[in-house]
Amino acid sequence: MQVKSTLRVIDQANVKARGGVTDGQTLKPIVGFADTPTDRIRISVATYEPGTLEPLHWHPIEAFYYIISGHAVVRNIEGEEFHVGGGTGIYAPAGIAGAHEWEVKESLQLISIRATTESDRKMQFTVDKETKRSYIDLEELANRGGLSFKSHY
């Protein structure tokens, strides 16, 4: 019997960056994307320019962020602030209770780990801080394959 390796080694220096979900953010898709498919995880390296504000939002999946370098203030749905920098991990459970906001103070680089590769589960819902109502732009919903869902029955 012969076993053929499925191991992949990805040098992020060879991965082309693309625009992120907010102005001032770029992403390098490492695994879990079309070029490097995976079964269950999606990992990217995100870079944020100083002054970038990613508004309060939540995801219908778990997300984990590991800060490589830089400094930001992360706020939860209650407005509590956390100063984060290199070596900090941030776990955002699925749902509005895991909502978070990023205010980038100095150039920030992080590893983003998502618990799925399914586009319709990677959506990002913005939260109005006063009313706690969530919304997503129709274009983003379409980009994530969320205009029609498979039946669960």
C-alpha positions in Angstrom: 0.0 0.0 0.0 1.2 3.4 -0.9 0.3 6.6 0.9 0.4 9.9 -1.0 1.0 13.0 1.2 -1.7 15.6 1.4 0.4 17.9 3.6 0.5 21.5 2.3 3.1 24.1 3.2 2.0 27.7 2.5 4.5 30.6 2.7 2.3 33.7 3.2 5.0 35.8 1.4 3.8 34.0 -1.8 0.0 34.6 -1.1 -1.5 37.7 -2.8 -3.3 40.1 -0.5 -6.9 41.2 -1.3 -9.3 43.7 0.1 -11.0 42.9 3.4 -14.5 43.5 4.6 -13.7 47.1 5.7 -11.7 50.0 4.4 -8.1 49.8 5.7 -8.1 46.0 5.9 -6.4 43.5 3.6 -6.5 39.7 3.7 -4.1 37.0 2.7 -6.2 33.8 2.2 -4.0 31.0 3.6 -6.3 27.9 3.7 -10.0 27.2 3.3 -10.3 29.3 0.1 -10.6 28.2 -3.6 -6.8 27.9 -4.1 -6.3 25.9 -0.9 -9.5 24.1 -0.1 -10.0 22.5 3.4 -12.8 20.5 5.0 -13.7 22.6 8.0 -11.5 25.6 8.7 -10.6 28.9 7.0 -7.5 30.8 8.0 -6.2 34.1 6.7 -3.7 36.7 7.7 -5.4 40.1 8.1 -3.6 43.5 8.1 -5.3 46.7 9.3 -4.0 50.2 8.7 -3.8 52.6 11.7 -7.2 54.4 12.2 -9.2 51.5 10.7 -12.6 51.0 12.5 -14.4 47.8 11.9 -17.9 48.5 13.4 -19.5 46.3 16.0 -20.5 43.0 14.3 -21.1 39.3 14.8 -20.8 36.1 12.9 -23.0 32.9 12.8 -19.9 30.9 13.4 -17.0 30.9 15.9 -14.0 33.0 15.1 -10.6 33.2 16.7 -8.1 35.9 16.2 -4.4 35.8 17.2 -2.6 39.2 17.1 0.8 39.0 15.6 1.8 42.6 15.9 0.3 46.1 16.4 -2.2 47.6 18.8 -6.0 47.9 18.7 -8.9 48.4 21.0 -11.5 45.6 20.8 -15.0 46.3 22.2 -17.7 43.8 23.1 -21.5 44.3 22.8 -21.6 45.9 26.2 -19.0 48.5 25.2 -16.2 47.0 27.4 -12.8 47.8 25.9 -9.8 45.5 25.6 -6.4 46.8 24.5 -4.8 44.0 22.4 -1.4 43.6 20.9 1.1 41.0 19.8 0.5 37.6 21.6 -3.2 38.3 22.4 -5.9 35.8 21.4 -9.5 36.8 20.9 -12.3 34.2 20.8 -15.7 35.4 19.4 -18.4 32.7 19.9 -21.1 32.5 17.3 -24.0 34.9 17.7 -24.6 38.4 18.8 -23.2 37.7 22.3 -19.8 37.3 20.6 -20.1 40.7 18.8 -16.9 42.7 18.6 -15.6 46.0 17.2 -12.0 46.8 16.2 -10.4 50.2 16.5 -6.9 50.0 15.2 -4.4 52.3 16.9 -1.2 51.2 15.2 -0.8 48.9 12.2 -2.2 45.6 13.2 -1.5 42.1 11.8 -3.5 39.0 13.0 -4.3 35.5 12.1 -8.1 34.9 11.6 -9.4 31.4 12.1 -13.0 30.6 11.1 -14.8 27.4 12.0 -16.2 26.8 8.5 -15.5 27.1 4.8 -19.2 27.5 3.9 -19.8 31.0 2.5 -23.3 31.3 3.8 -22.1 30.7 7.4 -19.2 33.3 7.2 -21.5 36.3 7.0 -20.9 39.3 9.1 -23.8 41.2 10.7 -23.3 44.8 11.7 -24.9 45.8 15.1 -26.5 49.1 15.8 -25.0 50.0 19.2 -28.1 51.7 20.5 -30.9 49.3 19.4 -28.8 46.1 19.1 -30.5 45.4 15.8 -28.4 43.5 13.3 -28.2 44.0 9.6 -26.2 42.9 6.5 -26.0 44.7 3.1 -27.8 42.9 0.3 -24.6 42.8 -1.8 -22.7 41.2 1.0 -25.5 38.7 1.6 -25.4 37.8 -2.2 -21.6 37.5 -2.1 -21.8 35.0 0.8 -24.5 32.9 -1.0 -27.2 34.0 1.5 -30.0 34.8 -0.9 -31.2 31.2 -0.8 -30.5 28.5 1.7 -30.8 24.7 1.5 -33.7 23.3 3.4 -32.9 21.6 6.7 -35.8 19.2 6.3 
